């Protein structure tokens, strides 16, 4: 859903245009189904717009608006549809509820997954579901930032809390924050909806603020590691999409990193299995951006490595090869893909999300800014 100039507010221009088209061409009873994530009350707006358009054209037909939000993840949409844990349907009559049951009957043979509710409740359910998942991500990132400062490995903490069935293991992987087309805009939209209704949703506003801060941590750690001396340096970036199995870069943490590096005069050598074309579409051909054919080629002439996306191919990286390839032994891992002990064994300074061993002391940082990795390793 496009956004307008108000932060978090949805632009319903296209939705209204479709409603007017329906009102112009409707020729009998119809069920108009909302699938998109739309603000609470959009169903009412659709019904009103269709009725007004029919009146203009002298039409009089019965119709009902139904909300049937989708809960599909990028990269697994077909599986999510076929094996959905629940199918939310907002309907105002038994006629519509029965029609929707008939529609989904092939997917109800093993169990009844339909959850019926009011139209406005279904609209809010979609937002609330995404906001809950975003909240879990921001929560674990807050814990990770605290763990890092206390010298605690957040992965041990994560394992401990994930074993509680009330919490579970999903969406509590610390990292560089969430991105994509849903979580950022939906959290902001829910915050805006609350404020428009005269209520300040403090927790949801904090979820958004924490995520913005978390997306900046990749650059902040790199900036600190080089004592702010980034101009003219070259950095390898592994992963550009906001998550694996997609080329989507909407609000991806990599974008904040790239733009901050360029602003500070750095050069970037980047690789992503799927998002290279999207990067080119977004940023064009820049002298300070080179898109590479493999993770290994991105390391050539690089001063340090930053991991933005948890593509499985990156997890197989050989720490000894990283230490050999990088001019400075620095890896900033925004997805906690590597074992800190293994990285330390190969004399790599490993900056991850909430890994206590990743915090280098001032003497190490001072040495790094003075000489390349090969000189440091030779001295050791």
URVENQUI-V906388 format. One record per run of one state. SS is the DSSP state (A for helix, B for strand, O for the rest). FROM is the first residue (numbers start at 1). LEN is the number of residues. If there is no record, write none. Layout:
# URVENQUI-V906388
{{SS & FROM & LEN} {SS & FROM & LEN}}
This chain:
# URVENQUI-V906388
{{O & 1 & 2} {B & 3 & 1} {O & 4 & 6} {B & 10 & 1} {O & 11 & 2} {A & 13 & 13} {O & 26 & 4} {B & 30 & 5} {O & 35 & 7} {A & 42 & 15} {O & 57 & 6} {B & 63 & 5} {O & 68 & 9} {A & 77 & 6} {O & 83 & 4} {B & 87 & 4} {O & 91 & 3} {A & 94 & 14} {O & 108 & 6} {B & 114 & 4} {O & 118 & 1} {A & 119 & 32} {O & 151 & 3} {A & 154 & 9} {O & 163 & 20} {A & 183 & 14} {O & 197 & 5} {A & 202 & 14} {O & 216 & 1} {A & 217 & 9} {O & 226 & 8} {B & 234 & 5} {O & 239 & 14} {A & 253 & 11} {O & 264 & 3} {B & 267 & 5} {O & 272 & 4} {A & 276 & 8} {O & 284 & 5} {B & 289 & 3} {O & 292 & 3} {A & 295 & 4} {O & 299 & 5} {B & 304 & 4} {O & 308 & 4} {A & 312 & 4} {O & 316 & 3} {A & 319 & 7} {O & 326 & 4} {B & 330 & 4} {O & 334 & 6} {A & 340 & 6} {O & 346 & 3} {B & 349 & 3} {O & 352 & 4} {A & 356 & 3} {O & 359 & 3} {A & 362 & 9} {O & 371 & 2} {A & 373 & 7} {O & 380 & 1}}
